[in-house]
Amino acid sequence: MVKIGIASNHLIHPNPRFDTNYIDYIQIDYVNGIKRAAGLPFVLPLGAPADAGDYIDSVDGLLLSGGQGVTPALYGEEPLREVAETDVYRDQFEIALVKAAVAAGKPILGICRGIQILNVALGGTLYQDVYKQAGASLKHNQYPTSWEIPTHHITTTAGSWLNQILGNRFLVNSFHHQGIHQLGDHLKQIAASDDQVVEGIESEDGNVIGVEFHPEMMAEKHPEFQRIFNYFVDRAKSPK
């Protein structure tokens, strides 16, 4: 089976269930998306950046999930007051994973925060707040609307991977306030919302892909979004 490493999220505050800091975990919808695509998911615990190459050597592809905001200092900016929780240890480890996967020619899929850390890892920058800095007018964090319900449209670029599997225009869900500003090296935008927030990317060689929305949350009720995971796992079977 195709082995997909899923970089874990990292709990840095106590909560009533665990009563401790520092829990590595992943939301099960990411795991299920890989399983439904006939991949074998491996959850990668937070590690030292120096170990990233060893982790990547053990898998065929890398999935980067949602979570905290990306630390602005990593793309040369001071944090605005709109920035919420960040976790530089997670950021540094995932950046190292991205660089190791790119060097090894192994496919990467970034989802929400995942697309953002991908962009930063490859030399790009982010809007710390799409409303204040990019003039976004749509609701990009749909809470309290249920997570599986698509709420705003995006339009894809003809011929792109996302256009080929889901079409020109469709509804997606949305849970973010940061977004891509300047694209990283060898990346191109392939989808946007109607207020011009970047919603999808791909690299020139097609091995790096990402979406700003959450297909893992929608795939059960809206099976067409499972195609994103199917496409990614198929790519990991035979990367180009």
LOZA-922040 format. One record per residue (C-alpha): residue number from 1; x, y, z. Coordinates in Angstrom, 3 decimals. Layout:
BEGIN
R  num        px        py        pz
R  NUM         X         Y         Z
...
//
This chain:
BEGIN
R  num        px        py        pz
R    1     0.000     0.000     0.000
R    2     0.982     3.619    -0.511
R    3     2.228     5.029     2.798
R    4     1.145     8.587     3.596
R    5     2.708    10.471     6.479
R    6     0.286    12.872     8.179
R    7     2.089    15.506    10.237
R    8     0.358    15.701    13.614
R    9    -1.131    18.738    15.277
R   10     0.329    19.722    18.612
R   11    -1.696    20.594    21.714
R   12     0.222    23.142    23.767
R   13    -2.359    23.920    26.465
R   14    -3.973    21.710    29.118
R   15    -7.601    20.748    28.562
R   16   -10.149    18.836    30.672
R   17    -9.678    15.607    28.707
R   18    -5.875    15.354    28.842
R   19    -5.010    17.710    31.746
R   20    -1.575    18.257    30.265
R   21     0.333    20.195    27.640
R   22     2.033    18.723    24.604
R   23    -0.244    16.170    23.023
R   24     0.404    15.135    19.404
R   25    -2.784    14.197    17.547
R   26    -4.590    14.304    14.219
R   27    -8.271    14.750    13.402
R   28    -9.630    11.401    12.211
R   29   -11.152    12.784     8.992
R   30    -7.647    13.132     7.519
R   31    -6.936     9.495     8.352
R   32   -10.235     8.385     6.834
R   33    -9.621    10.378     3.658
R   34    -6.347     8.520     3.107
R   35    -7.907     5.152     3.982
R   36   -10.798     5.642     1.537
R   37    -8.195     6.377    -1.152
R   38    -6.585     2.966    -0.422
R   39    -3.575     4.598     1.227
R   40    -1.971     3.564     4.506
R   41    -1.848     6.549     6.902
R   42     0.997     7.094     9.355
R   43     0.684     9.908    11.898
R   44     4.059    11.639    12.298
R   45     4.600    13.016    15.820
R   46     6.193    16.398    16.272
R   47     9.944    15.910    15.944
R   48    13.203    17.727    15.563
R   49    13.713    19.351    12.152
R   50    16.932    17.359    11.840
R   51    14.860    14.145    11.807
R   52    12.568    15.232     8.949
R   53    14.545    13.389     6.279
R   54    14.235    10.088     8.147
R   55    10.482    10.535     8.469
R   56    10.127    11.308     4.764
R   57    12.269     8.302     3.847
R   58     9.666     6.093     5.546
R   59     6.622     7.297     3.548
R   60     5.543     7.832    -0.071
R   61     3.775    11.163     0.434
R   62     3.179    13.898     3.007
R   63    -0.139    15.371     4.175
R   64    -0.128    18.652     6.110
R   65    -3.283    19.370     8.112
R   66    -5.036    22.404     9.561
R   67    -4.463    24.013    12.933
R   68    -2.723    27.052    14.395
R   69    -1.592    30.080    12.471
R   70     1.925    30.123    11.028
R   71     4.471    32.173    12.998
R   72     4.881    35.505    11.120
R   73     8.593    35.774    11.966
R   74     9.198    32.771     9.708
R   75     8.283    34.913     6.696
R   76     9.907    38.077     7.962
R   77     7.013    39.893     9.629
R   78     6.008    41.042    13.105
R   79     2.691    39.616    14.372
R   80    -0.445    41.719    14.034
R   81    -2.889    41.762    16.942
R   82    -5.296    39.677    14.821
R   83    -2.917    36.676    14.982
R   84    -4.188    34.016    17.369
R   85    -2.263    30.964    18.618
R   86     0.929    29.963    16.824
R   87     3.351    27.077    17.451
R   88     6.832    27.698    16.096
R   89     7.990    24.178    16.995
R   90     5.336    22.686    14.738
R   91     6.117    25.264    12.052
R   92     9.825    24.470    12.035
R   93     9.276    20.716    11.912
R   94     6.736    20.917     9.083
R   95     8.952    23.271     7.079
R   96    11.734    20.702     7.395
R   97     9.324    17.936     6.301
R   98     8.328    19.961     3.228
R   99    11.923    20.589     2.226
R  100    12.823    16.922     2.701
R  101     9.816    15.754     0.672
R  102    10.557    18.195    -2.157
R  103    14.199    17.087    -2.221
R  104    13.080    13.442    -2.366
R  105    10.500    14.110    -5.096
R  106     7.630    12.884    -2.911
R  107     4.149    14.420    -3.281
R  108     2.736    16.808    -0.683
R  109    -0.876    17.801    -0.002
R  110    -1.507    20.828     2.222
R  111    -4.935    21.580     3.689
R  112    -5.827    24.996     5.208
R  113    -2.871    25.708     7.531
R  114    -1.117    23.061     5.432
R  115    -1.281    25.190     2.271
R  116     0.018    28.135     4.287
R  117     3.035    26.348     5.794
R  118     3.787    24.879     2.361
R  119     3.921    28.375     0.917
R  120     6.169    29.670     3.693
R  121     8.469    26.642     3.475
R  122     8.981    27.412    -0.217
R  123     9.821    31.075     0.351
R  124     6.372    32.674     0.175
R  125     4.510    34.977     2.566
R  126     1.053    35.091     4.138
R  127    -1.633    37.603     4.894
R  128    -1.824    37.426     8.671
R  129    -5.455    38.470     8.373
R  130    -7.211    38.370     4.993
R  131    -9.813    40.899     6.122
R  132    -7.408    43.583     7.302
R  133    -4.637    43.057     4.759
R  134    -6.284    41.645     1.628
R  135    -9.703    43.298     1.781
R  136   -11.579    39.990     1.955
R  137   -15.338    40.487     2.008
R  138   -16.655    36.914     2.290
R  139   -17.034    34.886     5.483
R  140   -13.854    32.782     5.536
R  141   -14.538    31.284     8.952
R  142   -18.021    29.809     8.760
R  143   -18.351    28.940    12.476
R  144   -20.959    28.257    13.900
R  145   -22.197    26.738    10.626
R  146   -21.528    22.992    10.688
R  147   -18.091    22.013     9.380
R  148   -19.285    19.695     6.585
R  149   -21.507    22.285     4.870
R  150   -19.993    24.148     1.882
R  151   -20.640    27.894     2.244
R  152   -18.842    29.950    -0.437
R  153   -17.813    29.460    -4.064
R  154   -14.353    29.128    -5.540
R  155   -13.309    29.206    -9.186
R  156   -10.474    27.024   -10.497
R  157    -7.965    27.534   -13.298
R  158    -8.657    25.541   -16.455
R  159    -6.367    22.532   -16.793
R  160    -5.241    22.559   -13.160
R  161    -5.413    19.402   -11.033
R  162    -8.333    20.816    -9.021
R  163   -10.209    21.860   -12.156
R  164    -9.799    18.387   -13.636
R  165   -11.208    16.548   -10.635
R  166   -13.893    18.970    -9.348
R  167   -14.688    21.364   -12.183
R  168   -14.632    25.085   -12.799
R  169   -16.755    26.446    -9.937
R  170   -18.118    24.884    -6.762
R  171   -18.906    25.521    -3.106
R  172   -16.408    24.827    -0.314
R  173   -16.328    25.165     3.464
R  174   -14.044    27.693     5.157
R  175   -12.215    27.947     8.512
R  176    -9.349    30.448     8.301
R  177    -8.374    34.099     8.585
R  178    -4.798    33.857     7.270
R  179    -4.084    33.224     3.605
R  180    -1.442    33.166     0.904
R  181     0.043    36.531    -0.075
R  182     3.207    36.135    -2.189
R  183     3.536    32.677    -3.676
R  184     6.525    30.509    -2.826
R  185     9.111    29.319    -5.327
R  186     7.755    27.262    -8.236
R  187     4.150    27.540    -6.977
R  188     1.174    28.874    -8.904
R  189    -2.348    29.810    -7.874
R  190    -5.011    27.530    -9.357
R  191    -8.154    28.549    -7.436
R  192    -9.610    31.631    -5.738
R  193   -12.725    32.763    -3.912
R  194   -14.854    35.545    -5.360
R  195   -13.020    38.067    -3.147
R  196    -9.699    36.813    -4.557
R  197    -8.390    34.835    -1.589
R  198    -6.126    32.018    -2.823
R  199    -7.963    28.697    -2.451
R  200    -5.691    26.285    -4.325
R  201    -2.084    25.911    -5.473
R  202     0.171    23.522    -7.326
R  203     3.873    23.394    -8.061
R  204     5.320    23.510   -11.562
R  205     6.052    19.769   -11.432
R  206     2.652    18.937    -9.908
R  207     4.122    17.201    -6.860
R  208     3.068    19.919    -4.407
R  209    -0.650    20.691    -4.146
R  210    -2.793    22.475    -1.608
R  211    -6.260    23.807    -0.801
R  212    -7.387    26.452     1.673
R  213   -10.684    24.694     2.448
R  214   -11.237    21.402     4.306
R  215   -12.142    18.501     1.985
R  216   -11.653    15.973     4.782
R  217   -14.603    17.509     6.637
R  218   -16.897    17.367     3.598
R  219   -15.949    14.043     1.997
R  220   -18.478    11.882     3.842
R  221   -21.533    14.043     3.097
R  222   -20.193    15.327    -0.241
R  223   -18.238    12.385    -1.730
R  224   -16.863    14.412    -4.638
R  225   -14.324    15.936    -2.222
R  226   -12.845    12.492    -1.628
R  227   -11.389    12.899    -5.130
R  228    -8.742    15.205    -3.648
R  229    -7.411    12.397    -1.471
R  230    -7.725     9.883    -4.301
R  231    -5.737    12.161    -6.591
R  232    -3.032    12.684    -3.966
R  233    -2.634     8.989    -3.124
R  234    -2.548     8.085    -6.828
R  235     0.188    10.674    -7.289
R  236     2.164     9.140    -4.415
R  237     2.022     5.765    -6.182
R  238     3.943     7.148    -9.127
R  239     5.387    10.644    -8.519
R  240     6.771    12.452   -11.565
//
